[in-house]
Amino acid sequence: MSQHLLLSLVILAISPIPGALQDTAVSPTQEEPEDLDCGRPEPSARIMGGSDAQPGTWPWQVSLHRGGGHICGGSLIAPSWVLSAAHCFVTNGTLEPAAEWSALLGAHSQDGTPDGAHVRAVAAILVPDNYSRVERGADLALLRLAAPAKLGPAVRPVCLPRASHRFAHGTACWATGWGDIQEADPLPLPWVLQEVELILLGEAACQCLYSRPGPFNLTFQLLPGMLCAGYPEGRRDTCQGDSGGPLVCEEAGRWFQAGITSFGFGCGRRNRPGVFTAVAPYEAWIREHVKGPEPGPAFPSQPQESHSGLQELRENCTIALPECGKALQPGTWPWEARVMVPGSRPCHGALVSESWVLAPASCFLDPISSDRPPRDLDAWRVLLPSRPRAERVARLVPHENASWEDASDLALLQLRAPVNLSAAPRPVCLPHPEHYFLPGSRCRLARWGRGEPAPGLSPLLEAELLGGWWCHCLYGRQGVPVPLPGDPPHALCPVYLEEEEAGRCWNDSRWSLLCQEEGTWFLAGVRGFSTGCLRPRAFSPLQTHGPWISHVTRGAYLEDQLAWDWGPEGEETETQTCPPHTEHGACGLRPEAAQMGVQWPWLAEVHVAGGRVCTGILVAPGWVLAATHCVLRLGSTTVPYIEVYLGRAGTSPLPQGHQLSRLVISIRLPRHLGLSPPLALLELSSQVEPSPSALPICLHPGGVTLGASCWVLGWKNPQDRVPVAAAVTILTPRLCHCLYQGILPPGTLCVLYAEGQEDRCEVTSAPPLLCQTEGGSWVLTGMAVRGSRELFAAIGPEEVWISQTVGEAHFLSPGGSPYWPPEGSNLCHPDIAGASGSPRPALFLLLLTPLIQG
Ligand code: ARG
């Protein structure tokens, strides 16, 4: 009773505010007595992309707390009633108990005990019966406070629109809240209420934006009772923690609540405006549920001029295009920034927003005294394309764990004044953490950091991105599972589309990797100094740093993925690990389900002058092993003209394949084998870079690995040279010896073809014998003996010769795999002795006899 009296006094005390009188013409009293003044803040004057609100601007803003912290927003609509969003209070289909919630009213900042603010317990929470999930609509809730709010300058109710109220699209309205200021970036202390101006989007325009394909596989349909507000280009939006808060529009001096913050896809993303629960359609529901002795919410009729100004304009569908990552000409990058620090060479970085440049931290910080940041920023300058003068630097923010490894060797430099963006300078796009650069994406390099590239190096190289399995297994760490598509990659690997120019050394330079999607360039990765002279091959992905970059810059251009491929339904998602590396790196890799592209990366076509073609196997970056009889004419002493082609499994080049050819500059034969050695090593005119089109096979020291599955790899038709693999079993030396008694030179292996596999490849190509170990590596086990399908010169016994000649051959460590057991016996089963003419029937017999001589 006394409380009621007090309340009326308060209302009386606050009603004669300036501006209130002239509004009486449009006041709603004609239709219905309204005893509550609403929608008028004290005259004066998260939200993503917003700014601090002035105290008292949004006196209806409520913060709803549970467990001592802010969870959602709300709006005061009557002394004892708060409007909010249903999803704030419903978890797994059940309404949370009201007793766990409290409402903070009149707060501006939430740091410490806000003055002028007060708290009310929540007595009841009401949610529409048909609410289930945000995307299905009806996302609103009414909260009854245990005691009426103390109305005052900082605490006043907002006006609610009647069901007939229309808010014209194109109207600028305001959303407020204490939510995140960007995705996963909470509002920092002192938690000052944020406000942002948002444009009401019509239903058609909103649905059109949301229907644009994007990284969120959308089935979302804008429903009646929802409204959209924001901008096609994004950047300003509500975000997590703003839910339940109001979207208000001013009409004739009063603020009407048009919407309740409900949901969105990410925050502030392009073509993904925020979705709000429209309040007007819920007039009846609100009136029905707000009951009690205190005054209810005010539903003033819509001011005349606002209503008449409403023609339902036909909305056009304005899709926003990316504002970042456009380059007229690859190689002249509009985001290229050169940071000039007195006394050192320019450091190359990239412009990521109007005011921020990303560059390696190691350009600016001394690794030894990294705790001492440089103090002479005054003298630093940043050169940007098409800018008449150098920019000055205001601040240097090194990555929180800036290390001198590629992965986090990053720093952000803030320019003293933002630059106007145009064709140049223009920022590069940055990927969100969940970005998945598709295998085969087109990429190029840009200068990065301070390293000086060798003169003549062309950064205009085009490259294609390798698939995750290949990138991980070529350069990844052993034992670390291969990241699945969609998980953050450990590395990004470009495969260059042009041949390396001989003699160039990429040793002393650093590069960033730019990858293109639908004509837009993303800064995909960065790489420190390369090892050896090879071109940079594995880049540290930048996408994991997106949150840090946007946290610091508050406005870097993080752009959604523009190209994707959801792949076939139920794609295999088994975790895989890579076969072991040797001391010279990866060898013998072949993806399980051979994907598109070259299937046998070590398979070479050896073209001998005169038209003969035989099989060669890449055993090191500059060496191919082939059968001697194929490359050398009997009795000839001169080295013939031989060309070797790699990456050419089949006549037509395959999507991810990349053909390369080399001349053979010398042929080496093992000295100890006399006049007709079966194996020859061909030295190539220059090395090949490891890739899925040209990767050395593994070798195994000593013998043959037991338990391995083995194949003869050749061509069915020497003309089209499509590789075929025939499954075989390698016979034990004793069996082999017995079968071919007396005629086999030492170090010869015999194989038995699996049923029906015998005729799969041609003998004339001199096919190799390959085995896949249990670890998954492919090992070269033998090369065909002239004219034979069953006999192979074993590679194992040639280990010394091969490693001395080649240096970088990939020998797997012998540990773990057993060899043929030593055999002393000369005993041969009588049935097979001398049966070399046709070993098959005899062999069959032998295999059926249970391991006779044990
Ligand atoms: N559902 C969010 C919350 O609970 C609000 C998200 C709004 N998102 C947006 N992009 N507008 O706070």
Residues whose N, C-alpha, C, O or C-beta is under 5 A from the ligand:
A	BS01	LIG	D237 T238 C239 Q240 G241 D242 S243 S262 F263 G264 F265 G266 C267 G268 G274 V275
